Amino acid sequence: MSIVKNKSFSFAVKIVHLYKFLVADKKEFVLSKQLLRSGTAIGALVREAQNAES
C-alpha cells in the first residue's frame, strides 16, 4: 500500500472519531456531518487518482 493511501486512511479514521465525539459530547450535528463528508472523501479521491488513465 502506498504512503498516501495509508495516511489518507489514518486521517479518515481520526475524522470518524472526531465526528463521534462532536455528536455525542458536544451535540454538534451540522458542522460535524460536513467534517465527516469532507474528511472521508480524501480516500475516495486518492483511489480515483491512482486508478485514473490518461
N, CA, C and O atoms as a MOPAC input file, in Angstrom:
PM7 MOZYME 1SCF
protein

 N      0.84600 1    -1.18100 1     0.00000 1
 C      0.00000 1     0.00000 1     0.00000 1
 C      0.88900 1     1.24000 1     0.00000 1
 O      1.95900 1     1.24000 1     0.60800 1
 N      0.45700 1     2.26700 1    -0.66400 1
 C      1.27800 1     3.46600 1    -0.77600 1
 C      1.17400 1     4.32600 1     0.48100 1
 O      0.25400 1     4.17200 1     1.28500 1
 N      2.11900 1     5.21700 1     0.62900 1
 C      2.14700 1     6.12300 1     1.77700 1
 C      0.91400 1     7.01900 1     1.78100 1
 O      0.32100 1     7.26700 1     2.83100 1
 N      0.53400 1     7.49900 1     0.61200 1
 C     -0.63400 1     8.38600 1     0.51600 1
 C     -1.90300 1     7.64900 1     0.93800 1
 O     -2.74200 1     8.21100 1     1.64200 1
 N     -2.04400 1     6.40500 1     0.51500 1
 C     -3.20900 1     5.60700 1     0.90200 1
 C     -3.24900 1     5.39600 1     2.41500 1
 O     -4.29700 1     5.54100 1     3.04400 1
 N     -2.10600 1     5.05500 1     2.98500 1
 C     -2.03500 1     4.83400 1     4.43400 1
 C     -2.38000 1     6.09100 1     5.21200 1
 O     -3.14900 1     6.04400 1     6.17300 1
 N     -1.81200 1     7.21000 1     4.79800 1
 C     -2.05800 1     8.46300 1     5.51000 1
 C     -3.50100 1     8.92700 1     5.35600 1
 O     -4.09100 1     9.43800 1     6.30700 1
 N     -4.07400 1     8.75400 1     4.16600 1
 C     -5.46400 1     9.16700 1     3.98300 1
 C     -6.40900 1     8.27800 1     4.78700 1
 O     -7.42600 1     8.75700 1     5.28900 1
 N     -6.08900 1     6.99600 1     4.91400 1
 C     -6.90300 1     6.09800 1     5.72800 1
 C     -6.81200 1     6.47900 1     7.20600 1
 O     -7.82800 1     6.54000 1     7.89900 1
 N     -5.60100 1     6.73300 1     7.67900 1
 C     -5.42800 1     7.14200 1     9.07500 1
 C     -6.16700 1     8.44200 1     9.36600 1
 O     -6.78600 1     8.59300 1    10.42000 1
 N     -6.09700 1     9.37200 1     8.42800 1
 C     -6.79100 1    10.64400 1     8.59000 1
 C     -8.29700 1    10.42100 1     8.66700 1
 O     -8.97200 1    11.01600 1     9.50700 1
 N     -8.82000 1     9.57100 1     7.80100 1
 C    -10.25500 1     9.29200 1     7.79300 1
 C    -10.69700 1     8.66200 1     9.11100 1
 O    -11.77100 1     8.98300 1     9.61900 1
 N     -9.88600 1     7.77600 1     9.66400 1
 C    -10.21700 1     7.15300 1    10.94700 1
 C    -10.26500 1     8.20900 1    12.05300 1
 O    -11.16200 1     8.19000 1    12.89500 1
 N     -9.30000 1     9.12700 1    12.04800 1
 C     -9.29000 1    10.20900 1    13.04100 1
 C    -10.50800 1    11.10800 1    12.88100 1
 O    -11.07800 1    11.56400 1    13.87300 1
 N    -10.90900 1    11.36400 1    11.64600 1
 C    -12.08500 1    12.19500 1    11.38200 1
 C    -13.34500 1    11.51800 1    11.92000 1
 O    -14.20700 1    12.17900 1    12.50000 1
 N    -13.45200 1    10.21100 1    11.73100 1
 C    -14.62100 1     9.47700 1    12.23000 1
 C    -14.68100 1     9.55500 1    13.75400 1
 O    -15.75400 1     9.74400 1    14.32600 1
 N    -13.53200 1     9.41000 1    14.40900 1
 C    -13.50400 1     9.52300 1    15.87700 1
 C    -13.89400 1    10.93800 1    16.32400 1
 O    -14.63600 1    11.09800 1    17.29300 1
 N    -13.40100 1    11.95000 1    15.63000 1
 C    -13.76100 1    13.33200 1    15.95100 1
 C    -15.24700 1    13.56200 1    15.74200 1
 O    -15.89400 1    14.22600 1    16.55100 1
 N    -15.78900 1    13.02000 1    14.66400 1
 C    -17.22800 1    13.13300 1    14.38800 1
 C    -18.04500 1    12.52900 1    15.52900 1
 O    -19.00100 1    13.13800 1    16.00800 1
 N    -17.66300 1    11.33500 1    15.95600 1
 C    -18.38600 1    10.67900 1    17.04700 1
 C    -18.32500 1    11.51000 1    18.32500 1
 O    -19.31900 1    11.61600 1    19.04500 1
 N    -17.16500 1    12.09900 1    18.61100 1
 C    -17.02400 1    12.94900 1    19.78100 1
 C    -17.92200 1    14.17500 1    19.68000 1
 O    -18.61200 1    14.52200 1    20.63900 1
 N    -17.91700 1    14.82900 1    18.52800 1
 C    -18.71300 1    16.04400 1    18.36200 1
 C    -20.21200 1    15.76500 1    18.49900 1
 O    -20.94600 1    16.55500 1    19.09100 1
 N    -20.65100 1    14.65000 1    17.95400 1
 C    -22.07700 1    14.32400 1    18.01400 1
 C    -22.47600 1    13.90300 1    19.42700 1
 O    -23.49800 1    14.35300 1    19.94500 1
 N    -21.68000 1    13.05100 1    20.04300 1
 C    -22.05500 1    12.50500 1    21.35500 1
 C    -21.87700 1    13.51800 1    22.48800 1
 O    -22.78000 1    13.70600 1    23.30400 1
 N    -20.72200 1    14.16100 1    22.53600 1
 C    -20.41300 1    15.02200 1    23.68100 1
 C    -20.83100 1    16.47800 1    23.48800 1
 O    -21.31000 1    17.11500 1    24.42700 1
 N    -20.65900 1    16.99000 1    22.31100 1
 C    -20.91900 1    18.41200 1    22.07800 1
 C    -22.27500 1    18.68200 1    21.44100 1
 O    -22.69700 1    19.83400 1    21.34000 1
 N    -22.95200 1    17.63500 1    21.01600 1
 C    -24.27300 1    17.75100 1    20.37800 1
 C    -24.23100 1    18.67400 1    19.15800 1
 O    -25.16600 1    19.43100 1    18.89600 1
 N    -23.12800 1    18.59100 1    18.42600 1
 C    -22.96100 1    19.38600 1    17.20000 1
 C    -23.24000 1    18.47700 1    16.01900 1
 O    -22.55000 1    17.47400 1    15.83700 1
 N    -24.23800 1    18.80700 1    15.21500 1
 C    -24.65700 1    17.91500 1    14.13500 1
 C    -24.35400 1    18.45500 1    12.73800 1
 O    -23.95500 1    17.68800 1    11.86200 1
 N    -24.53100 1    19.73700 1    12.51700 1
 C    -24.39400 1    20.29000 1    11.17000 1
 C    -22.93200 1    20.31000 1    10.73000 1
 O    -22.59100 1    19.75300 1     9.68600 1
 N    -22.07500 1    20.94300 1    11.51400 1
 C    -20.66300 1    21.02500 1    11.13600 1
 C    -19.98500 1    19.66000 1    11.18400 1
 O    -19.12400 1    19.36800 1    10.35400 1
 N    -20.36200 1    18.83100 1    12.13800 1
 C    -19.72400 1    17.52400 1    12.24800 1
 C    -20.06000 1    16.64500 1    11.04500 1
 O    -19.22700 1    15.85600 1    10.60000 1
 N    -21.26400 1    16.77700 1    10.52500 1
 C    -21.65100 1    16.00000 1     9.34700 1
 C    -20.82800 1    16.40800 1     8.12500 1
 O    -20.39000 1    15.56300 1     7.34600 1
 N    -20.62600 1    17.72000 1     7.97300 1
 C    -19.81600 1    18.22200 1     6.86000 1
 C    -18.36100 1    17.80000 1     7.02300 1
 O    -17.70000 1    17.45000 1     6.04600 1
 N    -17.86400 1    17.83100 1     8.25000 1
 C    -16.49800 1    17.39200 1     8.52400 1
 C    -16.32600 1    15.92600 1     8.15600 1
 O    -15.31400 1    15.54700 1     7.56700 1
 N    -17.30400 1    15.10400 1     8.49800 1
 C    -17.24400 1    13.67800 1     8.17600 1
 C    -17.21300 1    13.46100 1     6.66200 1
 O    -16.41900 1    12.66600 1     6.15900 1
 N    -18.07200 1    14.16500 1     5.95200 1
 C    -18.10700 1    14.00900 1     4.49100 1
 C    -16.80700 1    14.42700 1     3.82800 1
 O    -16.26500 1    13.69800 1     2.99700 1
 N    -16.30700 1    15.60000 1     4.19400 1
 C    -15.09600 1    16.10500 1     3.54300 1
 C    -13.85300 1    15.33800 1     3.98800 1
 O    -12.94800 1    15.10500 1     3.18700 1
 N    -13.80400 1    14.94600 1     5.25600 1
 C    -12.63500 1    14.23100 1     5.76000 1
 C    -12.49000 1    12.82700 1     5.22000 1
 O    -11.37300 1    12.34200 1     5.03800 1
 N    -13.60100 1    12.16900 1     4.96200 1
 C    -13.52700 1    10.80200 1     4.44200 1
 C    -13.49100 1    10.76500 1     2.91200 1
 O    -13.19200 1     9.72400 1     2.32800 1
 N    -13.78700 1    11.86800 1     2.27200 1
 C    -13.75400 1    11.91600 1     0.80200 1
 C    -12.32700 1    11.85600 1     0.26400 1
 O    -12.11300 1    11.51200 1    -0.89900 1
 N    -11.36200 1    12.18700 1     1.10000 1
 C     -9.97300 1    12.20600 1     0.65300 1
 C     -9.55200 1    10.82600 1     0.16000 1
 O     -8.89700 1    10.71000 1    -0.87600 1
 N     -9.92300 1     9.78600 1     0.89200 1
 C     -9.56300 1     8.42500 1     0.48100 1
 C    -10.14100 1     8.05800 1    -0.87200 1
 O     -9.47100 1     7.42500 1    -1.68800 1
 N    -11.38700 1     8.45400 1    -1.11200 1
 C    -12.01400 1     8.17000 1    -2.40500 1
 C    -11.32100 1     8.93000 1    -3.52400 1
 O    -11.14800 1     8.40500 1    -4.62400 1
 N    -10.92600 1    10.15800 1    -3.24600 1
 C    -10.24300 1    10.95700 1    -4.26900 1
 C     -8.85600 1    10.39600 1    -4.57500 1
 O     -8.42900 1    10.39800 1    -5.73000 1
 N     -8.16100 1     9.92400 1    -3.56600 1
 C     -6.85100 1     9.31600 1    -3.76700 1
 C     -6.98900 1     8.05500 1    -4.61900 1
 O     -6.22500 1     7.85200 1    -5.56200 1
 N     -7.95900 1     7.21600 1    -4.28600 1
 C     -8.18700 1     5.98500 1    -5.04000 1
 C     -8.53500 1     6.29700 1    -6.49900 1
 O     -8.05900 1     5.63100 1    -7.41800 1
 N     -9.35600 1     7.29900 1    -6.69100 1
 C     -9.73500 1     7.67800 1    -8.04600 1
 C     -8.52900 1     8.17900 1    -8.83300 1
 O     -8.38600 1     7.86600 1   -10.01500 1
 N     -7.66900 1     8.94800 1    -8.18900 1
 C     -6.48500 1     9.47600 1    -8.86100 1
 C     -5.50900 1     8.35400 1    -9.20800 1
 O     -4.87000 1     8.39800 1   -10.25900 1
 N     -5.38700 1     7.35900 1    -8.34400 1
 C     -4.44900 1     6.26900 1    -8.61200 1
 C     -4.96100 1     5.35300 1    -9.73500 1
 O     -4.16600 1     4.74400 1   -10.45100 1
 N     -6.26600 1     5.26100 1    -9.88200 1
 C     -6.83200 1     4.40400 1   -10.92000 1
 C     -7.12000 1     5.13500 1   -12.21600 1
 O     -7.66300 1     4.54900 1   -13.15200 1
 N     -6.76300 1     6.40700 1   -12.28200 1
 C     -7.05800 1     7.21200 1   -13.47000 1
 C     -6.17100 1     6.78500 1   -14.64200 1
 O     -5.03600 1     6.34100 1   -14.47100 1
 N     -6.73300 1     6.93700 1   -15.81600 1
 C     -5.98500 1     6.67700 1   -17.03800 1
 C     -5.88700 1     7.96300 1   -17.83000 1
 O     -6.79500 1     8.79300 1   -17.82100 1
 N     -4.76600 1     8.10900 1   -18.51300 1
 C     -4.61400 1     9.32800 1   -19.31600 1
 C     -4.44700 1     8.99500 1   -20.78300 1
 O     -4.30600 1     9.89700 1   -21.60900 1

